């Protein structure tokens, strides 16, 4: 490989980790609902979404392993890195809270994933385009599920309305990170591999406004503070997720089903 | 539904492939028909069981009374001539 090609592979590795870790950490979070959802039907509904996300993570992290070229498989990458090596946005590691807070988080990140994957399906990188093409169908259902619930809760009782509005206020500050373009985002967009985040943001914003209006919720104001989970600087919550998630692989190295 | 804490019950029907009938597969709880479709999708089509879903509020179904089973179904028992087993089928007919 030429030096330039090696450099692109190295950048792409980090970029694919960002996407893979988003799906992985969110899938792990959602998995916490299993056995605890408000109804048996929702238990399965949330678990289905979680499984789709873990499926996306597997495809992306396996690809990351190949790009890295150090012979690390999807399991090793998923379960044996340190916290600062995880590059998911801070939003997806936020606690589930009550069912309404989980739904708010799912709408915010689900609309992002959908708009992102729809564009990534045209990526110059064929492997990513194929992964995105599969993921986009899953994400369309995820957003249908979560936004239906947001409308029911927002336009429901005074209590459900108040709860989802406060969850929205709580989680909103984490959304700015999704669209804060850094050098890596820019470089990948310049190569035609990744979509422009400004474009994703405009589409996301329109979707969110529409669902918030239907749910009779107020869109919170953007705040200047910025999170940097996608650079490996996380909130306090990720460490606890990793302790749970990594326990088995660390205690029983190489364990398989 | 007297118990307001419990969501209404829906019956679920799945069509396995185009051209086949929708078959009853089970029931589930949902607040409305759209949620019932979502739940049916998550509960009953996880292993590619279908290409189409119907949901029907269980309350909309009128069922026969098991106590009347004798009156309803017994009279058919001795009418074996209703089964088409007395016809000679030509050899050329393969699929009847």
Interface residues (C-beta under 8 A of the other chain):
Chain A: X39 X40 X41 X44 X45 X48 X141 X144 X145 X148 X152
Chain B: X7 X28 X29 X30 X31 X34 X35 X38 X39 X41 X42 X43 X46
